[in-house]
Amino acid sequence: MDRRLAPGRWSPAAWPLAARLGLLTTVVTLVVLIAVRLFAGSATRTLRVPMEQLTIATVVPGLFHDLIPLRASVVPLQTVYIDAVDGGRVERVLVQAGDAVREGQPLIELSNTNLALQVIQQESQLNQAISQLQQNEIALEQDKLANDRALAEIDFNLVRLGRSARRRETLVGAGAESVEQRDAVTDELGYYTRLRPIQAASGQRQSDLRDRLLPDIHHQLDILRGNLVVVHDKLDSLVIRAPVAGRVTDIDLKIGENRSPGQRLAEVTPDTGMKLTADVDEYYLPRVRVGQTASVDLNGSVAKLSIQRVSPQVHNGVFEIDLAFAGASPASLVAGATAQGRLQLGDDQRATILPVGPFLERTGGEWAFVVDADGRTAARRHIRVGRRSSEQLEILAGLRAGQRVITSDYSGFDRVERLVLTN
């Protein structure tokens, strides 16, 4: 039959109560510490990702090529736009797109009845104003002639009456003529003597006034005659002519349609050559400057160009640049064609390089996931980057040569600190 065994020397049952309580406290403390350790470890946000979904690149020392890709469009070096000045109805279209034209050649004929009536009315008003000014000029000339004639007549009377007064004085002394007749001649001579300085002063004032008014009248006449020419030219402007010699690149008009003032009628491209325009990512705006060189593939050959203009305005994340050929533009270029090339931003330099990847869109080059040496995990790490091109990224800090970095898209990794890479 069963019997109760006495506890052994090392059995907890044989321990004193205080020893057993101490052991229990120690065990509980260890369990709590293990739980805290496990809980603290779970604060590191971890995500398991299959290896086949990732792109991993190695950081290497090498030569950084400071180039960015270009997709450029061929545009004319100069384009002259032809707009409707006064508008009107299209009567005749004398050229088509692609036709070569000479300067002054008629392109389009318009008609505008309202404009014709306005020209007639304005012409009549201008002619009336010109006629009034001419009448004023004639009146000034007539006043001058009248003053000169009056002064000449006074001088004539002074001479005539002076001679008569001397003769009559002799006759009165001889008793051959009465004193009354002598006095009448003498009085008339005195009248003209006093009248002459008055008439001379009046003529001088009239001459001064004429000298002041005539230049203004002539100036106003010149202005009115110029306005009359402008009014006549309004009707002449209904015949649209080529402003320069070149080729018509755009014209889309139908006979009978009406075009408003300022509306585009046609485009003429002078034979001055072609240039390229390209859109560049706004990231490169501080580094793109006039004079930088680019190379473009055109019909199987490489053409050298330089930046001629940099637009400071950014639209939809890009800005525009104009590139001019180093020499004459190729004759085979067609407006609207596209070309691929590269823009040289700076000289090639030795650097620590990482291939460019989609991860830059999420991180902006501030952090990346670096694969551990065992290749099983990747940890988030802060990095500092410098220049970038379409293929290369310059590493300034945070990475060293030989380390591997995940360069694929980081969508969903924003809050993750460690990746577990699974096969």
matplotlib code that plots the C-alpha trace (Angstrom):
import matplotlib.pyplot as plt

x = [0.0, 1.1, 2.9, 3.9, 7.5, 9.5, 10.7, 14.3, 17.0, 16.9, 13.1, 11.4, 8.9, 11.7, 12.6, 11.6, 8.6, 10.8, 13.0, 10.0, 8.6, 11.9, 12.0, 8.5, 9.4, 12.5, 10.5, 7.8, 10.4, 12.0, 8.7, 8.0, 11.4, 10.9, 7.5, 8.9, 11.7, 9.3, 7.0, 9.9, 11.1, 7.7, 8.1, 10.4, 8.0, 8.9, 7.5, 8.1, 8.8, 9.5, 13.0, 11.6, 9.5, 12.6, 15.5, 18.8, 21.8, 25.3, 27.1, 30.3, 33.1, 33.2, 33.0, 29.9, 28.6, 26.7, 24.2, 20.4, 18.3, 16.5, 13.5, 13.5, 11.2, 12.2, 10.8, 11.7, 14.3, 11.9, 8.1, 6.2, 2.5, 0.0, -3.2, -6.2, -5.9, -9.5, -11.1, -13.5, -14.9, -12.5, -12.8, -9.8, -7.0, -4.0, -1.6, -1.5, 0.5, 4.0, 4.1, 7.2, 6.4, 8.4, 8.1, 5.1, 3.3, -0.5, -1.7, -5.3, -8.0, -10.6, -13.7, -15.2, -18.1, -18.2, -14.6, -15.1, -17.8, -15.6, -12.8, -15.0, -16.3, -12.9, -11.4, -14.1, -13.5, -9.7, -10.1, -12.3, -9.8, -7.0, -9.1, -9.7, -6.0, -5.2, -7.8, -6.2, -2.8, -4.2, -5.8, -2.5, -0.8, -3.6, -3.3, 0.4, -0.1, -2.8, -0.5, 2.4, 0.1, -1.3, 2.2, 3.4, 0.4, 1.2, 4.8, 3.6, 1.2, 4.0, 6.2, 3.4, 2.1, 5.7, 6.4, 3.0, 3.4, 6.8, 5.4, 2.4, 4.6, 6.4, 3.1, 1.6, 4.8, 4.3, 0.6, -0.4, -2.3, -4.4, -3.2, -6.2, -5.2, -1.6, -2.9, -5.1, -2.1, 0.0, -2.7, -3.0, 0.8, 0.7, -2.0, -0.1, 3.1, 1.3, -0.4, 2.8, 4.3, 0.8, 0.5, 4.1, 3.6, 0.4, 2.1, 5.0, 2.5, 0.7, 4.0, 5.0, 1.7, 2.1, 5.6, 4.2, 1.1, 2.4, 4.8, 1.9, -0.4, 2.2, 2.7, -1.0, -1.2, 1.5, -0.3, -3.6, -2.0, -0.3, -3.7, -5.2, -2.5, -3.3, -7.0, -6.3, -4.0, -6.9, -8.5, -5.1, -4.7, -7.6, -5.1, -2.9, 0.7, 3.7, 5.8, 8.9, 10.2, 9.9, 7.4, 3.8, 3.7, 0.0, -3.0, -6.6, -9.1, -12.4, -13.8, -16.8, -15.9, -15.5, -12.4, -12.4, -9.7, -6.6, -7.5, -4.7, -4.8, -1.5, 2.2, 5.2, 8.6, 11.7, 14.5, 16.7, 17.0, 15.7, 16.2, 15.2, 13.0, 12.9, 11.2, 13.4, 12.4, 12.2, 14.8, 17.5, 16.4, 19.2, 21.9, 20.8, 22.4, 22.7, 25.7, 25.7, 26.2, 24.0, 24.2, 21.2, 20.8, 19.4, 18.9, 21.7, 24.2, 25.1, 24.5, 26.1, 23.9, 24.1, 21.4, 20.2, 17.4, 16.2, 12.6, 12.3, 8.7, 7.7, 4.6, 3.5, 6.9, 9.0, 10.6, 11.5, 14.8, 15.8, 18.9, 20.7, 22.9, 26.7, 26.6, 24.0, 20.9, 20.6, 18.6, 16.6, 15.0, 11.2, 9.2, 7.4, 9.9, 11.3, 14.9, 16.6, 19.7, 21.6, 22.4, 25.9, 25.4, 29.0, 32.3, 32.7, 34.1, 35.1, 32.3, 30.5, 27.7, 24.3, 22.1, 19.0, 15.7, 12.0, 12.8, 13.8, 10.2, 9.3, 12.3, 13.7, 17.1, 16.9, 16.8, 17.0, 16.8, 20.3, 20.5, 22.4, 25.4, 23.5, 21.1, 18.0, 17.0, 17.2, 17.3, 16.1, 19.0, 19.4, 21.6, 22.7, 22.9, 24.4, 24.0, 21.8, 21.4, 19.0, 21.1, 23.4, 23.0, 26.0, 26.2, 27.7, 27.1, 25.3, 26.5, 29.9, 31.1, 30.1, 26.8, 23.6, 20.6, 17.0, 16.3, 12.8, 9.5, 9.0, 5.2, 3.8, 7.3, 6.9, 6.3, 8.5, 11.9, 13.1, 12.3, 12.5, 13.5, 11.9, 12.6]
y = [0.0, 3.6, 5.5, 9.1, 9.8, 12.4, 15.4, 15.3, 17.7, 19.8, 19.7, 23.1, 21.5, 21.1, 24.8, 27.3, 29.5, 32.6, 30.8, 29.6, 33.1, 34.5, 31.9, 32.8, 36.5, 35.8, 33.8, 36.4, 39.1, 37.1, 36.6, 40.3, 41.2, 38.7, 40.2, 43.8, 42.7, 41.1, 44.1, 46.6, 44.6, 44.8, 48.6, 48.3, 48.3, 45.3, 44.1, 40.9, 41.4, 38.8, 39.3, 39.0, 42.2, 44.3, 45.8, 45.9, 47.9, 48.1, 51.4, 51.7, 54.2, 55.5, 58.5, 60.6, 61.8, 65.0, 64.5, 64.7, 63.3, 65.6, 65.1, 68.1, 69.4, 71.1, 74.6, 77.5, 79.9, 82.7, 82.7, 85.8, 85.8, 87.6, 88.8, 90.6, 94.4, 95.5, 92.1, 91.4, 88.9, 86.6, 87.2, 85.4, 83.1, 83.5, 81.0, 77.7, 76.2, 75.3, 77.9, 80.1, 83.8, 87.0, 90.1, 92.2, 89.4, 89.5, 86.5, 87.2, 89.6, 90.8, 93.1, 95.3, 97.6, 99.2, 100.0, 101.6, 103.8, 104.8, 105.6, 107.9, 109.7, 110.1, 111.3, 113.9, 115.2, 115.3, 117.2, 119.7, 120.2, 120.6, 123.1, 125.2, 125.3, 126.3, 129.1, 130.3, 130.3, 132.3, 134.8, 135.4, 136.0, 138.4, 140.3, 140.7, 141.9, 144.4, 145.8, 146.1, 147.8, 150.3, 151.2, 151.7, 153.9, 156.0, 156.4, 157.5, 160.1, 161.4, 162.0, 163.5, 165.8, 166.8, 168.0, 169.7, 171.5, 172.9, 174.2, 175.7, 177.5, 179.2, 180.1, 181.5, 183.7, 185.1, 185.7, 183.2, 180.8, 181.1, 180.2, 177.9, 175.7, 175.5, 174.6, 171.8, 170.1, 170.7, 169.1, 166.1, 165.6, 165.7, 163.1, 160.6, 161.4, 160.4, 157.4, 155.8, 154.5, 153.2, 151.3, 150.1, 148.8, 147.1, 145.4, 144.3, 142.7, 141.0, 139.7, 138.3, 136.6, 135.1, 133.9, 132.1, 130.6, 129.4, 126.7, 125.3, 125.4, 123.6, 121.0, 120.4, 120.1, 117.5, 115.5, 115.6, 114.6, 111.7, 110.7, 110.8, 108.4, 106.1, 106.2, 105.4, 102.5, 101.0, 100.0, 98.9, 96.7, 94.6, 93.1, 91.0, 90.9, 88.8, 90.8, 88.9, 86.5, 82.8, 79.9, 79.9, 77.4, 77.8, 79.2, 77.8, 80.2, 79.6, 82.1, 83.8, 83.4, 86.5, 87.1, 89.5, 92.1, 90.6, 87.0, 84.9, 84.5, 82.9, 82.2, 82.8, 81.3, 83.1, 81.1, 81.6, 78.0, 75.8, 75.4, 72.9, 73.4, 70.9, 70.6, 69.9, 68.8, 71.7, 69.9, 71.1, 74.7, 76.1, 74.2, 74.9, 78.0, 79.7, 78.4, 74.8, 72.3, 69.4, 66.6, 65.4, 62.4, 63.7, 61.2, 58.9, 61.7, 63.6, 67.3, 69.8, 72.5, 75.1, 76.6, 79.9, 80.7, 79.3, 80.1, 80.8, 79.9, 76.3, 74.7, 71.2, 70.5, 71.4, 74.5, 75.2, 75.8, 76.8, 75.2, 76.6, 74.7, 75.3, 76.0, 76.1, 73.9, 70.8, 71.4, 68.2, 69.3, 69.6, 71.7, 69.5, 66.6, 65.2, 64.3, 62.5, 63.8, 64.7, 68.0, 68.4, 70.1, 69.9, 68.1, 64.3, 63.7, 60.8, 60.0, 57.3, 56.3, 54.6, 53.8, 55.9, 54.1, 54.8, 55.0, 58.7, 59.7, 58.6, 59.6, 62.6, 61.1, 61.6, 57.9, 54.4, 50.7, 49.2, 45.4, 43.7, 41.6, 38.4, 39.5, 38.5, 42.0, 45.6, 48.5, 52.1, 54.5, 58.3, 59.3, 62.5, 62.8, 65.3, 65.6, 63.2, 62.3, 60.0, 57.0, 57.9, 59.3, 60.9, 59.7, 62.2, 60.5, 57.5, 54.8, 53.4, 51.4, 47.8, 48.2, 47.1, 49.3, 48.7, 51.1, 49.9, 51.7, 52.3, 52.5, 51.2, 51.5, 55.0, 53.8, 50.7, 50.6, 47.1, 44.7, 41.0, 39.6, 36.3, 34.0]
z = [0.0, -0.6, 2.0, 2.4, 1.6, 3.6, 1.5, 0.3, 1.5, -1.7, -2.2, -2.0, 0.4, 2.9, 2.6, 5.1, 4.2, 3.7, 1.2, -0.8, -0.9, -2.1, -4.9, -6.0, -6.1, -8.2, -10.7, -11.0, -11.5, -14.3, -16.1, -15.9, -17.3, -20.2, -20.9, -20.8, -23.1, -25.6, -25.5, -26.0, -28.9, -30.6, -30.7, -33.7, -36.7, -38.9, -42.2, -44.1, -47.8, -50.5, -52.1, -55.6, -55.1, -54.3, -56.3, -54.5, -55.7, -54.3, -53.4, -55.4, -55.9, -59.4, -61.8, -61.4, -64.8, -64.2, -67.0, -67.2, -70.1, -72.5, -74.7, -76.9, -79.6, -82.9, -83.2, -85.6, -84.4, -85.1, -85.8, -86.9, -86.0, -88.2, -86.4, -87.6, -86.9, -87.5, -88.3, -91.1, -93.5, -95.4, -99.1, -100.5, -99.2, -101.5, -99.9, -98.1, -95.3, -96.6, -99.3, -99.5, -99.5, -100.0, -97.8, -98.6, -100.6, -100.2, -98.1, -97.3, -98.4, -95.9, -96.2, -93.5, -94.4, -91.0, -91.2, -94.7, -93.3, -90.3, -92.7, -94.8, -91.7, -90.2, -93.5, -93.8, -90.2, -90.8, -94.1, -92.3, -89.6, -92.2, -94.1, -91.0, -90.1, -93.7, -93.5, -90.3, -92.0, -94.9, -92.5, -90.8, -94.1, -95.2, -92.0, -92.5, -96.1, -94.9, -92.2, -94.7, -97.1, -94.5, -93.3, -96.9, -97.6, -94.5, -95.6, -99.0, -97.5, -95.3, -98.3, -100.4, -97.7, -96.6, -100.1, -100.4, -97.0, -98.1, -101.3, -99.7, -97.1, -99.9, -101.6, -98.4, -98.0, -101.5, -100.8, -103.6, -101.2, -98.1, -94.7, -94.3, -97.2, -95.8, -92.3, -93.8, -95.4, -92.3, -90.1, -92.4, -92.3, -88.5, -88.5, -90.6, -88.6, -85.4, -87.1, -88.5, -85.1, -84.1, -87.4, -87.1, -83.6, -84.6, -87.5, -85.2, -82.8, -85.7, -87.0, -83.6, -83.3, -86.7, -85.9, -82.8, -84.4, -87.8, -86.3, -84.3, -87.3, -89.4, -86.6, -86.4, -90.1, -90.1, -87.4, -89.2, -92.5, -90.7, -89.2, -92.7, -93.9, -91.0, -91.8, -95.4, -94.2, -92.3, -95.6, -96.9, -93.8, -95.0, -97.4, -95.1, -96.4, -95.3, -92.8, -93.7, -96.3, -95.2, -95.2, -94.1, -91.3, -90.2, -91.9, -91.5, -93.0, -94.9, -97.3, -95.8, -92.2, -89.9, -87.9, -84.9, -84.2, -82.7, -83.8, -85.2, -89.0, -89.9, -89.0, -91.1, -90.3, -91.6, -93.1, -90.0, -88.9, -86.1, -82.3, -79.7, -76.6, -73.7, -70.4, -67.4, -63.9, -61.4, -59.2, -61.6, -61.9, -59.6, -61.6, -65.2, -66.7, -70.1, -72.0, -70.7, -73.5, -74.6, -77.1, -79.1, -81.4, -84.8, -87.6, -86.4, -85.8, -82.6, -82.7, -80.2, -78.7, -75.9, -73.7, -75.0, -72.6, -69.2, -68.3, -64.5, -64.4, -63.3, -64.6, -63.5, -62.0, -65.0, -66.6, -70.2, -71.8, -75.4, -77.0, -80.0, -82.4, -82.2, -85.9, -88.6, -87.8, -90.0, -93.1, -92.6, -89.4, -89.4, -86.9, -84.3, -84.5, -81.2, -80.3, -77.4, -75.8, -72.6, -70.9, -69.2, -65.9, -64.7, -65.0, -64.3, -60.7, -58.5, -55.9, -54.0, -56.3, -55.9, -58.9, -59.0, -58.2, -57.4, -53.7, -54.2, -54.9, -51.3, -49.3, -51.2, -50.6, -46.8, -45.9, -47.3, -46.3, -46.1, -46.3, -43.4, -44.0, -43.7, -46.4, -44.3, -43.1, -44.1, -41.6, -42.2, -42.2, -42.6, -45.6, -47.3, -51.1, -53.4, -57.1, -59.1, -62.7, -64.5, -63.6, -60.7, -57.2, -55.4, -51.7, -49.3, -46.0, -44.4, -46.8, -47.8, -50.8, -50.8, -48.9, -50.5, -50.6, -51.6, -54.5, -55.6, -54.7, -50.9, -51.1, -47.7, -46.1, -44.6, -41.0, -41.2, -39.6, -40.5, -43.3, -43.1, -46.5, -47.3, -50.2]

ax = plt.figure().add_subplot(projection="3d")
ax.plot(x, y, z, "-o")
ax.set_aspect("equal")
plt.show()
